[in-house]
Amino acid sequence: MFALRHEEQGEPRRRPPAVWRTITRLDSGFVSLVGRLKVTGGIPARLRGRPLLLAANHIGVFDALVLIAACRRMGFAPRFMLAGGLLDAPVVGPALRASGHLRIDRGKATALEQFAQAVEAMRTTPNPIIVYPEGRISHDPGLWPERGKTGAARLALAAGVPVVPISQWGAHEAVYWGTESVEGPADLLPLARSGLTAPLRRPTFRVRFGPPVDLSDLDPERAGSAMRAHERIMRAITEGLVPLRADEMDEPRFHDPTRPTDTVSPWRPQPGNDHS
């Protein structure tokens, strides 16, 4: 499934760690069990085998598993920018650390150092890195992308790497949002109850890889460049999301009673616009 050579340069491609290849295989089988995966778009041949940033919208706790399966279908194993708490978790944490995912601890003194390490990793590793510019699952009532943060844009500009937007829809139907944090078994019950019914409902997971976002005119050293890059990335993600949910433009058909709806997306398409 994973190519072993660069398409353009003919140089050996660094293979993902064995533990991560195993995880992605198991993930693809699990996602197929829970629902139907439909992947559209793609990564241009000229960008394959090169450092690449993939920026995706965040719609549910299951959507990372869907993204992994979609990327595997495309022929590559991405790494994620992950919160430190997940990498420190028992059982899961060691496997994720061995898989080569990047750590980010927002708001801590190590954040700047971690950012510099992420920039270097982006420049030197051909396996794409997935980031969620929103930083959390959307609280918008319509599940449109939240305003988000400029971290992904700053990373792309500093590393000088292309950005491919990923739009996804349907993963929110697999498992309820549940809670912002898990403090005990009771917090897992809504997820478990909703997840048990997903194979019976067979939701469709739609993932679209959009055209690369053009950031070539932006100078990373110039004030305001990160915000302009961020806006372009978020609008590209939203534009790709529109055809995936063309019959659910207002609110999702699937109602998740646990997900907060206390923010309004600034990227949400306006009524009357032509989205064809």
N, C-alpha and C positions, 0 to 999 in steps of 0.2 A: 504493500500500500504506500509506503513512504519511499520516494525517490532517493537514490543514493548519490546522485551527481548533479552539479549545477548544469542547467540547460544551456547557458550561454558560455561560461568560462571553462567547462569541462573539469573543474576542480572537485575533489572529494567533498561532499557535503557532510557536515557534522551531524551524525545521527542522534536523535533524541535518546536520553537514557533508557535502558531496558525497562525499568520500572514504569516509566511514563508511557512507553509503547504498549506495555501490558494493560495499564489503566485505560488507555484510549480504546483498546480493543474491547475490553469489558464494558466500557461506557457506551460504545456504539451498539452493542447487543442490548444493553439495558434500555437505551433510548428507543430502539426499535420495538421493544416489548411494550413500552408505555404508550407510544403513539406513532404517527407516520411522519417521517422527515422528508421535506421537500426543499432542495437547495437550488437557488438560481444565481445568475451572475458568475463571477469568477475572478481569479487573480491573473492579470496579464502576464504572458510568458516572460516579458522583459523584467518583471519584478520577482520572479521565482528564483529561489536560491540567494536572495539578497535580504539584508535586514529590512524589516517591514513592521509597521505598527497597524494593528487592526483595532478600530474603535467601534464598540457595539453599544446599543441601547440595553437597558437593564429592566426586565419586566417581571422577573420572578426568581425564586430560589432554584428552580430547575433549569434556568436558561443557560448556565455555564455548561451543563452536561450536553445540552443541545448544540452549543457552539463547538464543543470538542468533537462531537459526532459529525457535524457539518464540515469542519476543517479536515477531519480524517477522510471524509468522502472526497474532499478536494485534493488529498494527497500529501498533507503535511500535519505535523503535530505542533500546535502553538504552545507558548508559555503564557502565563498570566501574571499581571501585577496584582499581588495579593496582600491583604492586610496581615500584619504580623500575628494577630490573634489566631488566624486560621493556620498559619505555618507553625505555631506553637502548640496547637491542639494535639492531644494524645492520639495515637494510631494514624490519623490522617496527616498530621503535621510532618512526621518524618518522611512519609512517602512523597509529599509535595516538595519538601526541601530537596530530596534526592532527585526529583524530576527536573530541578533547575528553574523553578518559578522565582520571580523577583519579589522582594519584600519592600513594603512601604508602610511606615508607621506615621500616619498623619498627626501633625501637631506635636511631635516629639523632637528632641534635640538631634536625633539621628536622621531626620528626614532629608536634610540637605546632602548629607553623605550618601544616603541611599539613592537620592536622585542622581548624583554624579555617577554612582555605580550602575544605575539603570541606563544612563546615557551611554556609558562605555559598553555595556552589554548589548544595547541596541546597535551600536556601530560594528560590533565584531562577531555577532552570532547570526547566522542566516535563518534560524527558526523564528517565525513571526511571533510577536508579543501582542496579546489581547489586553485591552484596557477598557474599563467602563468610565467614560468621562463624567457620567452623572454621579458616581461615587456611591450610589445606593439604588434600590429598586424604586421606580417612580411612584410618587404619591399623587400624581395628577389623576383626577377622576376618570379621564379617558385613557389613561396609561400611555400618554404621549411623553416623550423624553423631558426630563426636568432641565432646569437651566444648566446644571452641571458645573464643573470646575475646569480651570485651564491647565491642569497638570498634564494631561495627555498631549495637548497642543504644545506646551513648553518642552515636553520630552521629544516630540517629533522635530521641532525646530532646532533644539540643541544638538540632537543627534544627526540631523540632516537626512532623515529617512522618509520614505513615502508613507502616506496614510490611506488605508483602504477602509471605508465605512461599512459596517455590517448592520443590517436592519433585520430584526427578528420579531416574529409574532406567533403566539400559540403556546409557548412554554409556560405562560402564566396559568394555563388550564390544567397543568399536570399536578401541581402542588400549591396549596394555599400559601400566602405570604407568611402567616403565622404571627410572628412577633419580631421587633427590631433586634432583640437579643435573646439568647436561650440561656436561662438560668436554672432550669430543672426539667425533669421529665414532662411535667404538665405543659410546658411550652412547646413540646414536640407533638402533642396529641393532635392539634389541628392539621399539621403537616401529614401525620400518619394517616388520619382519616381520609383526607382528600387524596393522598397518593394511592391508597388502596383501590379507589374507584377509577383512577385514570386509565388502566388497561381496558376497563369495560367501556369507557367513553371513547377511547382511541382518538385523542386530540391530534390535530395536524400541526406540526412544527414547521413553520416557514422561515427560511433563512436566506437573505439576499446579500451577496457581496457586490458592492457598488463600485463605480469607477473611482480611481484614486482622486483624492482631494488636492487641488492645485494650491500649494503654499509657496511656490517658487518665487513670488514677488515679495515675500515677507522676510525681513531681517530680524533674526532672533535677538539682536542687541538693541533693537529700536523699541521704544515704549509703545505699548498698545498692540504689538504684533501677536502676542500670545492670545489676547482676547479676539482679535480678528480671525486668527487660525481656529480658535475654539468655535466661533460662530459658524465658520464654513463647515467644520466637521459635524457639528450638531445639525445644521440644516441638511447636510448630505445624508445623515442617518435618517432624519425625518422624511426626506423626499423618498428614500428607498422604502420606508415603512408604509407609505400611503397605499401602494398597490397590494401590499400583503394583507391589509385590513380594509379593503375598499368598501366592504359591506358592514363595517363597524367603525365608521369614522367618528361617531360621537362618543360612545362608551363601549367597552367590551361586552359581548353577549354573555360571557362567562362571569358570573358574579362571585367575587371573593369577599366574604363579609369581614375578613380579618385585615385587609389591606387598607392603610390610611389613605384618605383622599383630601389632604389639607394643603396642597399646593396647586398652582396653575402653571402649565407648561408655556413658556414664551415661544416655543417652536410650533405649537399646535396649528395646523392649517386652518385658515379662516373660512367660514361658510361662504359658498359662492365662488371660491377659487376653482380653477380648472385643474384637476389632478389627473387627468387622463394621460 
